[in-house]
Amino acid sequence: MSNKLNTNYFNRCITILERAFNFLNESSNDEELYDIYRAACVKEFEIILEQTGKLLKKCLKPYFSSPKLVDRLNFKDIFRYAAKHDLISLEVAERWLIYRDNRNDTAHDYGAGFADDTLALLPQFIIDAYQINDVINNQL
């Protein structure tokens, strides 16, 4: 029996984000489609942030004496330990903390400011998400 993690949903979210972002960049700011694609980008960004934390937790379990210890890790600690155990680089871990901080700093807004801040992060975020997906797929 394989312990390999199923990342189909995670990969699909990344692909949808990438496509929505590409469509967004092809749309005019005054089009309704722009708003639809922007909303899709924000939604997928948030889903990917949450899924990344959950999946990396599962990858970290072999490095801890108890699965319960891993389950107690907060988002920042998940990425710190992932970097410590060479699952990801320190630079990637730091970017994911910035992504999360952007969400926490502006999530109460959910207006154009939050969306614009999120959109500015997306080119690197998409690259990082695909990289994390590869890391997760190579674990266990």
C-alpha positions as CSV (number, residue, x, y, z in Angstrom):
1,M,0.0,0.0,0.0
2,S,1.4,3.4,-1.0
3,N,1.6,6.3,1.4
4,K,2.0,8.8,-1.5
5,L,-0.1,11.9,-1.0
6,N,-2.8,12.6,-3.5
7,T,-2.2,16.1,-4.8
8,N,-4.7,16.0,-7.7
9,Y,-6.9,18.7,-6.1
10,F,-3.9,20.8,-5.1
11,N,-2.4,20.6,-8.6
12,R,-5.9,21.5,-10.1
13,C,-6.1,24.6,-7.9
14,I,-2.6,25.7,-9.1
15,T,-3.6,25.2,-12.7
16,I,-6.9,27.1,-12.3
17,L,-5.0,29.9,-10.6
18,E,-2.5,30.1,-13.4
19,R,-5.2,30.1,-16.1
20,A,-7.4,32.7,-14.3
21,F,-4.3,34.9,-13.9
22,N,-3.5,34.6,-17.6
23,F,-7.1,35.4,-18.6
24,L,-7.0,38.3,-16.1
25,N,-3.9,39.8,-17.8
26,E,-5.7,39.5,-21.2
27,S,-8.8,41.4,-19.9
28,S,-9.4,45.1,-19.7
29,N,-9.9,46.6,-16.2
30,D,-13.4,47.8,-17.1
31,E,-14.7,44.4,-18.2
32,E,-16.9,42.2,-16.0
33,L,-14.6,39.3,-16.9
34,Y,-11.7,41.1,-15.2
35,D,-13.6,41.1,-11.9
36,I,-14.5,37.4,-12.4
37,Y,-10.9,36.4,-13.1
38,R,-9.6,38.6,-10.2
39,A,-12.1,36.9,-7.8
40,A,-11.0,33.5,-9.1
41,C,-7.4,34.4,-8.5
42,V,-8.0,35.5,-5.0
43,K,-10.0,32.4,-4.2
44,E,-7.5,30.0,-5.6
45,F,-4.6,31.9,-3.8
46,E,-6.3,31.3,-0.5
47,I,-7.1,27.7,-1.2
48,I,-3.6,27.0,-2.2
49,L,-2.2,28.7,0.9
50,E,-4.3,26.5,3.1
51,Q,-3.7,23.3,1.1
52,T,0.1,23.9,1.1
53,G,0.2,24.0,4.9
54,K,-1.9,20.9,5.2
55,L,0.1,18.9,2.7
56,L,3.5,20.0,4.1
57,K,2.4,18.9,7.5
58,K,1.9,15.4,6.2
59,C,5.4,15.5,4.6
60,L,6.9,16.6,8.0
61,K,5.4,13.7,10.0
62,P,8.4,11.4,9.4
63,Y,10.7,14.0,10.9
64,F,8.9,14.1,14.3
65,S,8.6,11.6,17.1
66,S,4.8,11.9,17.1
67,P,2.3,13.0,14.5
68,K,0.5,15.0,17.2
69,L,3.5,17.3,17.4
70,V,3.3,18.0,13.7
71,D,-0.5,18.6,14.0
72,R,0.2,21.4,16.5
73,L,2.5,23.3,14.2
74,N,1.2,26.7,13.0
75,F,1.6,27.9,9.5
76,K,4.9,29.6,10.1
77,D,6.4,26.7,11.9
78,I,5.4,24.3,9.1
79,F,7.5,26.3,6.6
80,R,10.4,26.7,9.0
81,Y,10.5,23.0,9.6
82,A,10.1,22.3,5.9
83,A,13.2,24.4,5.2
84,K,15.1,22.9,8.2
85,H,14.5,19.4,6.7
86,D,15.5,20.6,3.2
87,L,12.0,20.0,1.7
88,I,12.1,23.6,0.5
89,S,14.8,26.3,0.5
90,L,14.9,29.0,3.1
91,E,14.1,31.6,0.4
92,V,10.9,29.7,-0.6
93,A,9.9,29.4,3.0
94,E,10.3,33.1,3.5
95,R,8.2,33.9,0.5
96,W,5.4,31.6,1.7
97,L,5.4,33.5,5.0
98,I,5.1,36.8,3.0
99,Y,2.2,35.3,1.0
100,R,0.5,34.4,4.3
101,D,1.2,37.7,5.9
102,N,-0.3,39.5,2.9
103,R,-3.5,37.5,3.4
104,N,-3.5,38.2,7.1
105,D,-2.7,41.9,6.7
106,T,-5.4,42.6,4.1
107,A,-8.0,39.8,4.5
108,H,-10.4,42.1,6.5
109,D,-10.5,44.3,3.4
110,Y,-11.4,41.8,0.6
111,G,-11.7,44.8,-1.7
112,A,-9.6,46.0,-4.6
113,G,-6.6,46.7,-2.3
114,F,-6.5,43.1,-1.1
115,A,-7.0,41.8,-4.6
116,D,-4.3,44.1,-6.1
117,D,-1.8,43.1,-3.4
118,T,-2.6,39.4,-4.0
119,L,-2.3,39.8,-7.8
120,A,1.2,41.4,-7.4
121,L,2.3,38.2,-5.7
122,L,0.9,35.7,-8.2
123,P,3.7,35.3,-10.7
124,Q,6.2,34.0,-8.1
125,F,3.4,32.4,-6.1
126,I,2.4,30.2,-9.0
127,I,6.0,29.1,-9.6
128,D,6.5,28.4,-5.9
129,A,3.2,26.5,-5.7
130,Y,4.2,24.2,-8.6
131,Q,7.6,23.7,-6.9
132,I,5.9,22.7,-3.6
133,N,3.6,20.4,-5.5
134,D,6.7,18.6,-6.9
135,V,8.2,18.4,-3.4
136,I,5.1,16.9,-2.0
137,N,4.8,14.4,-4.8
138,N,8.4,13.3,-4.2
139,Q,7.8,12.7,-0.5
140,L,6.7,9.4,1.2
